[in-house]
């Protein structure tokens, strides 16, 4: 049978296994697994036809190849219930079986064949915290406008990469991990500098997480304003009153050069609204935003009434071109703080985003372009297919609103392309299909026209669910955006939404697809934290110490949501579905 392959994405099997220390283990490309992931001497005889779906939750899977380094082993857990809470090793999250879409048949752990094993990153939000385009002064309206931990985002992402590099394989099957997919919001301000940091972190290299003055930090955390945590100052700011520490030397450490080993796995990229839109919510291409981002004035405070007005307009999508935002910045220009201008802070265009991914210097472990090709650049297209494995097809979508808002949709041309792709798969090899996007079905509710294509219809999440449901080969839709773990059954496939790596509990997800050889498939998902220790040491401002502090500060961020971990049914799970 013919199979779609990408030469750039295909690694010599034995070389890859040797590099990962996995020779002798299951490859995730069709090997049968016994309990704990071992390969039996002979394949088991397939079981009888599947019965009707059983109870929603079945007993947990009793054996896994390993748990260390995942939330199956331990989870960073806050101590105490009030004030600034320190983190420590906490109890593991067990694995739950969900059987809404198919019955959980006994003996499946002895018959399994691994089909795919990979990692999802989402909402990394690498932040240039000193950018004049940021709107920290909206903190009184929304916790996402400014977070105490943001200055450490680069150290935090590097620690996550270190964790993935150390994993021996899939926690459920032991099959070697094949790749990492990032499902958007890799940058925070749609900034060229942030994009450079992201690509360097993923592919390996040195990063200096600083902009403007190369000698010092210039941002809200040395402003003397009580609205923000002033770590180096003895000022009793709003956060210190809640127990945040006074850490002399924090800001110097935060902008110090760090080193990323880069992922040892191939990686792919899916675009998010913060990667496409200035501020994550304004229409791209406006020279005003470039002027502000690269200029020498940074607004750090705003009267409460005006902050409320601006946030209302952003939240309700009333000002996608940022007209009110522009008037506000102009009106308060004299109150803005002088900072060092920096051309690297300019918002990047779609073409610049693609060219940066296609830069050979950013290829790292591959594939070249990380899913994108020269054809995508020529066609101004950010959606594509790629081979997850011999038996699984991956589809990456662009769900961002080109007109300017943080909620999403897809254009008619992209939806028709998706339908054609799924139909061709049905007629051909009939591989299982995994779909990747930034937005969730619930957050694709913005169908305003694309200003560049005003006559093209836009489609929301409900329509996308209908299209995917019409093709039984689709087994999963994997996304982010909501910063929350949430898993939903949709007829014949599972929607898997994963928490961010900027808001607590700062997670990524390992996903494994297996054929149970009894008429069912299972999607295993296992959450992982960064390699940073759970316990922090306020005197340790090394790269490792900062990555641990990154997590603890996020746990204590005032007004931050406390439900982002989801329930046990949204975390470490086995998701059953019928093999069609």
C-alpha positions in Angstrom: 0.0 0.0 0.0 1.1 3.5 -0.7 1.9 5.7 2.3 2.5 9.5 2.5 6.0 10.1 3.9 8.1 13.1 4.5 11.8 12.5 3.8 12.7 15.3 6.0 10.7 13.9 8.9 11.8 10.2 8.5 14.7 9.0 10.6 16.6 5.8 10.1 14.9 3.5 12.6 18.0 1.9 14.1 19.8 5.2 14.4 16.8 6.7 16.1 16.5 3.8 18.5 20.2 3.8 19.3 20.1 7.6 19.9 17.2 7.2 22.4 18.5 4.1 24.1 15.4 2.2 22.9 16.8 -0.7 20.8 14.9 -3.7 21.7 11.8 -1.8 22.8 8.6 -1.4 20.8 8.9 1.2 18.2 5.3 2.6 18.2 5.0 1.5 14.5 3.0 -1.6 14.8 4.7 -3.8 17.4 2.6 -5.9 19.7 3.0 -5.1 23.4 2.5 -7.3 26.4 1.8 -6.1 30.0 4.2 -3.4 30.9 5.2 -2.8 27.3 7.3 -6.0 26.7 7.1 -7.7 23.3 5.7 -11.3 23.6 7.1 -14.2 21.7 4.0 -14.4 19.5 1.1 -12.2 18.9 -2.0 -13.0 20.8 -5.2 -14.1 19.0 -7.6 -11.2 18.6 -10.5 -11.3 21.0 -14.2 -11.3 20.1 -16.0 -8.4 18.6 -16.4 -5.5 20.9 -19.5 -5.3 23.1 -21.6 -2.2 23.6 -19.8 0.6 25.5 -19.6 -0.1 29.2 -19.5 2.2 32.2 -17.9 5.6 31.8 -15.0 4.8 34.1 -13.5 1.4 34.3 -10.7 0.2 36.7 -7.4 1.9 36.2 -4.8 0.1 34.0 -2.7 -1.9 36.5 0.7 -1.9 34.9 2.7 0.7 33.0 6.3 0.6 31.7 7.3 3.5 33.9 6.0 6.5 36.0 9.1 8.4 37.0 9.3 11.8 35.5 5.6 12.0 34.9 2.5 12.9 37.0 2.0 9.1 37.4 4.9 9.3 39.8 4.5 12.6 41.6 3.0 16.0 41.1 4.2 19.4 42.4 1.7 20.2 45.2 1.3 23.4 47.2 1.5 23.2 51.0 -1.1 25.1 53.0 -4.3 26.7 52.0 -3.6 30.5 52.2 -0.9 33.0 51.7 2.2 32.3 49.6 2.3 28.5 49.3 5.5 26.6 48.8 5.6 23.6 46.5 6.7 20.1 47.3 6.4 16.5 46.1 2.8 15.5 46.1 0.8 12.4 45.4 0.6 11.1 41.8 -2.4 11.4 39.5 -3.6 7.9 38.7 -4.7 6.8 35.3 -8.5 6.6 34.7 -10.1 4.6 31.9 -12.9 6.3 30.0 -15.3 4.1 28.1 -17.9 6.4 26.7 -17.1 5.5 23.1 -16.2 1.8 23.4 -16.1 -1.0 26.0 -13.0 -1.6 28.1 -12.4 -5.3 27.4 -10.3 -7.5 29.7 -6.9 -8.7 28.5 -6.3 -5.8 26.1 -3.0 -5.0 27.9 -1.7 -8.4 26.6 -2.7 -7.8 23.0 -1.8 -4.2 22.3 0.0 -2.9 19.3 1.6 0.6 19.6 0.7 2.8 16.6 2.0 6.2 17.7 3.8 7.8 20.7 4.5 11.5 20.8 4.4 14.7 23.0 2.2 17.8 22.9 3.4 21.2 24.1 0.9 24.0 24.1 0.7 27.7 25.2 4.4 28.1 26.1 4.0 31.9 25.9 7.6 32.8 25.7 7.4 36.4 26.9 9.4 39.5 26.3 8.2 41.1 29.5 9.8 44.4 28.7 7.9 45.0 25.4 6.1 48.4 25.3 3.2 46.6 23.5 2.3 44.6 26.5 -0.8 45.7 28.5 0.2 44.8 32.1 -2.0 47.7 33.4 -5.0 45.5 32.7 -4.0 43.2 35.6 -6.8 44.7 37.6 -9.2 43.3 35.0 -7.7 39.9 34.0 -4.9 37.8 35.6 -3.6 36.9 32.1 -2.5 40.6 31.4 0.5 40.1 33.7 1.8 37.2 35.7 4.5 37.3 38.4 6.3 34.4 36.8 6.5 35.7 33.3 10.1 36.9 33.4 11.2 33.3 33.8 9.3 31.8 30.8 12.5 31.0 28.9 14.0 29.1 31.8 10.7 27.2 32.3 10.5 26.1 28.7 14.1 24.9 28.6 13.4 22.8 31.7 10.4 21.3 30.0 12.6 20.4 27.0 15.1 18.8 29.4 12.2 16.7 30.8 11.1 15.4 27.4 14.7 14.6 26.4 15.0 12.4 29.5 11.8 10.4 29.0 12.6 6.8 28.0 9.5 6.4 25.9 5.7 6.4 26.2 4.7 5.9 29.8 1.8 3.6 28.8 3.5 1.4 26.1 7.3 2.0 26.3 7.3 2.8 22.6 9.9 5.5 21.7 8.6 9.0 21.4 8.5 10.0 17.7 8.1 13.8 17.8 6.8 16.9 19.7 3.9 19.0 18.4 3.4 22.5 19.7 -0.2 23.6 19.5 0.2 27.3 19.4 0.9 30.4 21.5 4.5 29.6 21.4 5.1 33.4 21.6 3.2 35.9 23.7 3.4 39.3 21.9 3.7 38.1 18.3 7.2 39.5 18.6 10.2 38.7 16.3 12.4 38.4 19.4 10.1 35.9 21.1 9.9 33.9 17.9 13.7 33.7 17.9 13.7 32.6 21.6 11.1 29.9 20.8 13.0 28.5 17.8 16.3 28.5 19.6 14.8 26.8 22.7 13.3 24.0 20.5 16.4 23.6 18.3 19.1 24.3 20.8 21.3 27.2 21.6 22.0 30.2 23.8 19.2 32.7 24.7 19.5 36.0 26.4 15.9 36.7 27.6 16.3 40.5 27.6 15.4 43.3 25.3 16.0 47.0 25.2 19.0 48.0 27.4 21.4 45.0 27.3 22.8 45.9 30.7 19.6 46.0 32.8 15.9 45.1 33.0 13.4 47.8 32.1 9.8 46.8 32.9 7.0 46.8 35.4 9.0 44.8 38.0 11.4 47.6 38.7 8.9 50.4 38.3 8.2 50.9 42.0 4.5 50.5 41.3 2.7 48.5 44.0 0.4 46.9 41.4 3.3 44.5 40.4 5.6 42.3 42.4 8.9 44.2 42.8 11.2 41.3 43.6 14.5 43.2 44.1 12.9 46.0 46.2 11.8 46.0 49.8 8.6 47.8 48.7 5.5 46.3 50.2 3.8 45.8 46.9 0.4 44.1 46.4 2.1 40.7 45.9 4.5 40.9 48.9 1.4 41.6 51.1 0.2 38.2 50.0 3.6 36.6 51.0 5.7 36.9 47.8 9.4 37.0 48.7 11.9 39.8 48.4 14.6 38.2 46.1 17.6 40.5 45.7 19.2 39.8 42.3 16.1 38.2 40.7 15.8 40.6 37.8 19.5 40.3 36.9 19.2 36.5 37.0 16.0 36.6 34.9 17.8 38.4 32.0 21.0 36.3 32.2 22.0 34.2 29.2 20.8 30.6 29.4 21.4 27.5 27.3 18.8 25.1 25.7 19.9 21.7 24.7 17.1 21.6 22.2 14.7 18.8 21.7 16.3 15.5 20.7 13.1 14.6 18.9 11.7 16.0 15.6 9.2 18.7 16.3 6.2 20.3 14.5 4.5 23.7 14.9 0.9 24.7 15.0 0.0 28.4 15.0 -1.9 30.2 17.8 -3.5 33.6 18.1 -0.6 35.0 20.1 1.7 33.8 17.3 -0.4 35.7 14.7 -1.9 38.8 16.3 -0.2 41.7 18.2 -1.2 41.2 21.9 -2.9 38.0 20.8 -6.1 39.9 19.9 -5.5 42.7 17.5 -5.6 42.7 13.7 -2.1 42.2 12.2 -0.2 44.4 9.8 -0.9 47.8 11.5 2.3 49.9 11.6 1.1 51.6 14.7 1.7 48.4 16.7 5.2 48.1 15.3 5.9 51.7 16.3 4.7 51.1 19.9 6.5 47.7 20.2 9.9 49.0 18.9 9.7 52.5 20.5 11.0 54.1 23.6 7.8 54.6 25.7 6.1 52.0 27.9 2.8 52.6 29.6 2.7 50.8 33.0 -0.3 52.1 34.8 -3.8 53.2 33.9 -6.9 54.5 35.8 -9.2 51.7 36.8 -12.1 53.0 34.8 -10.1 53.1 31.6 -8.6 49.7 32.2 -12.1 48.3 32.6 -13.2 49.9 29.3 -10.2 48.5 27.3 -10.6 45.0 28.7 -14.3 45.0 27.9 -13.6 45.9 24.3 -10.9 43.2 24.0 -13.1 40.5 25.7 -16.1 41.2 23.6 -14.2 41.6 20.3 -15.5 45.2 20.0 -12.2 46.7 18.9 -10.3 44.2 16.7 -8.4 46.9 15.0 -7.4 48.4 18.3 -8.8 51.9 17.7 -9.7 52.5 21.4 -6.4 51.0 22.4 -4.5 53.4 20.1 -6.4 56.4 21.4 -5.6 55.3 25.0 -1.9 54.9 24.3 -1.8 58.3 22.6 -3.7 60.0 25.4 -1.4 58.6 28.1 1.9 59.0 26.1 3.3 61.6 28.5 2.7 59.2 31.4 4.6 56.3 29.7 8.0 55.4 31.0 11.1 56.0 28.8 12.7 52.7 27.8 15.4 51.7 25.4 13.9 51.2 21.9 14.5 47.8 20.3 13.7 46.9 16.6 13.7 43.2 17.5 10.4 43.6 19.3 8.5 44.2 16.1 5.4 42.0 15.4 6.2 39.3 12.8 4.0 38.6 9.8 2.8 35.2 8.6 5.5 35.2 5.9 8.2 36.0 8.5 6.8 33.2 10.8 7.1 30.7 8.0 10.5 31.9 6.9 11.8 31.6 10.4 10.6 28.0 10.7 12.2 27.3 7.3 15.6 28.7 8.2 18.1 25.8 8.0 19.7 27.1 11.2 16.5 26.3 13.1 16.0 22.8 11.8 17.5 21.2 14.9 16.5 17.5 14.9 14.1 18.1 12.0 12.0 18.1 10.0 13.1 21.1 8.0 10.3 23.7 8.3 8.7 21.8 11.2 5.7 21.0 9.1 5.8 24.0 6.8 7.4 24.0 3.4 8.3 26.6 0.7 4.9 25.9 -0.8 3.2 27.1 2.3 5.2 30.3 2.1 4.2 30.8 -1.5 0.5 30.1 -0.8 0.3 32.0 2.5 -1.0 28.8 4.1 -0.4 27.6 7.7 -2.2 24.2 7.6 -0.7 21.0 6.5 -0.5 17.2 6.9 2.4 15.1 8.2 3.1 11.4 9.0 2.6 10.6 12.6 3.7 7.0 11.9 3.2 4.4 9.2 -0.4 3.9 10.4 -1.4 7.4 11.5 -1.8 10.7 9.6 -1.5 14.1 11.4 -3.3 17.2 10.3 -2.4 20.6 11.6 -4.9 23.4 11.3 -4.8 27.2 11.5 -7.7 28.3 13.7 -6.7 31.9 14.3 -8.9 34.8 13.5 -7.1 36.9 10.8 -9.4 39.9 11.6 -8.2 40.2 15.2 -9.6 38.4 18.2 -8.4 35.7 20.5 -11.2 33.2 19.7 -11.0 31.2 16.6 -12.5 29.7 13.4 -11.5 28.3 10.0 -12.1 29.7 6.6 -14.1 27.9 3.9 -11.0 27.1 1.8 -9.3 25.4 4.8 -12.5 23.4 5.8 -12.9 22.2 2.2 -9.2 21.2 2.1 -9.7 19.3 5.4 -12.7 17.5 4.0 -10.8 16.5 0.8 -7.8 15.3 2.9 -10.1 13.1 5.0 -11.9 11.7 2.0 -8.7 10.8 0.3 -7.5 9.1 3.4 -10.8 7.1 3.5 -10.3 5.9 -0.1 -6.6 5.1 0.3 -4.7 3.5 3.1 -7.4 4.5 5.7 -4.9 5.5 8.3 -6.0 6.7 11.7 -6.1 10.5 11.9 -5.1 12.9 14.6 -6.0 16.5 14.2 -4.0 19.3 15.9 -5.1 22.9 16.3 -4.7 25.8 18.8 -8.3 26.5 19.6 -10.8 24.1 21.2 -14.2 23.4 19.8 -15.7 25.6 22.5 -13.4 28.6 21.7 -14.0 28.5 17.9 -17.0 30.7 18.1 -15.9 33.7 16.1 -17.0 33.6 12.5 -16.4 37.2 11.5 -15.0 37.5 7.9 -11.3 37.6 7.2 -10.7 41.2 6.0 -8.4 39.9 3.3 -11.2 37.5 2.1 -14.4 39.3 3.0 -16.6 36.9 1.0 -15.2 33.7 2.4 -17.4 32.0 5.0 -15.8 31.2 8.4 -16.7 28.1 10.3 -16.8 27.5 14.1 -16.1 24.6 16.4 -19.5 22.9 16.1 -19.1 22.6 12.3 -15.6 21.3 12.6 -16.8 18.6 15.0 -19.4 17.6 12.4 -16.8 17.3 9.7 -14.5 15.2 11.8 -17.3 13.0 13.1 -18.2 12.1 9.5 -14.9 10.3 9.1 -14.4 7.3 11.4 -10.7 7.3 10.7 -10.5 10.4 13.0 -9.6 9.3 16.5 -8.4 12.5 18.2 -8.5 16.3 18.0 -5.6 17.7 20.1 -5.5 21.4 21.1 -4.8 24.0 23.8 -5.8 27.7 24.1 -8.0 27.3 27.2 -4.9 26.7 29.4 -7.0 23.9 31.0 -7.0 20.1 30.8 -10.3 19.0 29.4 -11.2 15.8 27.4 -14.5 15.5 25.6 -16.0 12.5 23.7 -17.5 13.5 20.3 -19.4 10.6 18.8 -16.5 8.6 17.3 -13.4 10.6 18.4 -11.9 12.3 21.5 -11.1 16.0 21.9 -8.0 16.4 24.1 -7.3 19.9 25.4 -4.2 20.4 27.4 -3.1 23.0 30.0 -0.5 25.6 29.2 3.1 25.8 30.3 2.8 29.3 31.7 -0.1 29.0 34.2 0.0 26.5 37.0 0.2 23.5 36.9 2.5 24.0 33.9 2.1 20.8 32.0 2.8 19.0 28.7 1.1 15.8 27.5 2.4 12.5 26.2 -0.1 10.8 23.9 0.0 7.2 22.7 -2.3 5.4 20.3 -2.6 1.7 20.5 -4.7 -1.0 18.7 -6.1 -3.3 21.4 -6.6 -6.1 18.8 -10.2 -6.7 20.0 -12.0 -4.2 17.8 -11.0 -1.2 19.9 -8.3 1.4 20.0 -7.0 3.3 23.1 -5.5 6.8 23.3 -3.4 7.1 26.4 -2.6 10.5 27.7 0.0 11.2 30.4 0.8 14.6 31.8 4.4 15.7 32.5 5.9 18.6 34.3 9.3 20.3 33.6 12.5 18.8 34.9 12.7 21.5 37.6 12.6 20.2 41.2 9.2 20.6 42.9 10.8 22.3 45.9 12.3 25.8 45.4 15.3 27.5 47.1 15.0 31.3 47.2 18.8 31.5 47.3 19.2 29.5 44.1 19.0 31.8 41.1 20.7 29.4 38.7 19.0 28.3 35.5 17.5 25.3 37.3 16.5 27.3 40.4 14.7 29.8 38.2 12.8 27.1 36.4 11.6 25.8 39.8 10.7 29.3 40.9 8.8 29.7 37.6 6.4 27.0 38.6 6.0 28.1 42.2 5.3 31.7 41.3 2.7 30.5 38.8 1.0 28.5 41.6 0.8 31.7 43.7 -0.2 34.2 41.0 -3.0 36.3 42.5 -6.5 35.9 40.9 -5.2 33.0 38.7 -7.6 30.2 38.0 -7.4 27.2 40.3 -9.3 24.7 38.0 -6.8 24.5 35.1 -5.6 21.0 36.1 -9.0 19.7 35.3 -10.5 16.6 36.9 -8.9 13.1 37.0 -10.9 12.3 33.9 -9.0 15.0 32.0 -5.5 14.2 33.0 -3.9 10.7 32.9 -6.4 8.6 31.0 -7.0 5.7 28.7 -9.6 6.7 26.1 -11.3 3.8 24.5 -12.9 4.1 21.0 -14.1 1.6 18.4 -11.6 0.5 15.7 -13.5 1.2 12.4 
